[in-house]
Amino acid sequence: MPADPPNSRCGIDTVDIARIEKLLRDLPPEGLLSFFSATELSDAGQGAGRAASLAARFAAKEACCKLFPRETSLGLLEPTDFSVRRDAYGAPQVVANPPAQAVLDRHRLGAIRLSLTHTDTSASAVAMAEMRRTEVPWFGKLFYHLLPYRRKLVLENFRRVFGDVLPEAEVLRLVQAYYAHYLLFLIEFIRLPFMSAKKKRAFIRVENMESPLRAHEQGKGLILLTGHFGNWEVSTVAGITQFPQFKGLFHFVRRPLKPEWFNQLITRRFRRAGFGTLAKRGSLDEVLKLLAGGAAIVYVFDQFAIKKDGVVVDFFGHPASTFKSPALLALSTGAPVIPACSWREPDGTHVLRFEDPLPLIECENAGEAIRQNTRAYNAALERMLLRHPEQWIWMHRRWKPV
């Protein structure tokens, strides 16, 4: 395990202004978008200081990459994964694209702070990122020590994902925060049936519902990818029911839960909320029929798939057998694929967020198309999980031998 890192890390870079002046002379406006965002080009203006301003921004991008030497050397990060905008007070702020934000989240880093400067011939930038420390409620520590349900497996899974980038002390804090989340999950699950409709609406906030609404207009149905994020039972029941236009259209593809009484309880709760449930095995014809009728098929996508149902692709850099049916359906029907997740806020309320549709990857080889799309789906789940890693269900054996 790595030693505890300092409270912050620093990246520094300098760019010759003459290099940027050459880019401005040689490239058309659309070519500059390969190096700078539209916001950066606009903020730099058109005056005499344009080249110096853009040089400082490019130095900032390079400085951000230097915060992550391993990911940069492996080609997982590039300068263009970062951009610079100014806040309401004119201070420079880093904007990370989704892959870069996932790297920040995996390293448990907060916002990157910038300092920019330039002379007549060069521009320099300093990027500093401070590590986020996980706060653990007292009952998370108590649960971890006194009721260590599957603790060995949970620790093993956390170390698999974070062990090479976080100190052991921070990994342990994440594990204990997870046990706190698990206890809150159970309490919320019990409370939900006794909450009024008004309290349920106040309990959950839905973000970017425009994404599935727009995608649904294509008339091909929807494929929603999710996992065991936050309190998924509470979020779906309390969140989606706020949108009556989807009443009767949501169908969850689920494995039967154990024990049987618990599975029946969940199924009844879903049906009362207007959701259908489908078995993961033997329901393909029904799924195709539902998609043709404009339904939204929800796949809980973060569990291990047996050999006949899965394809082996990376999940956090480790081979994991992953369900191939969403990719098969997307390729055969053209239904948009939308990732979705939920999480609990510090005040105890919940957020249910829908992401924008994932682009369909098409290849001449059908098997390769399934593999590439499935890997893209896993990458989307990784990004969502890393936002609130303590709120995923780490008790699953996600990385069984294949």
Summary of the structure (lengths in Angstrom):
residues: 402
radius of gyration: 23.3
end to end distance: 26.2
largest distance: 73.7
contacts: 1241
relative contact order: 0.11
helix: 47%
strand: 22%
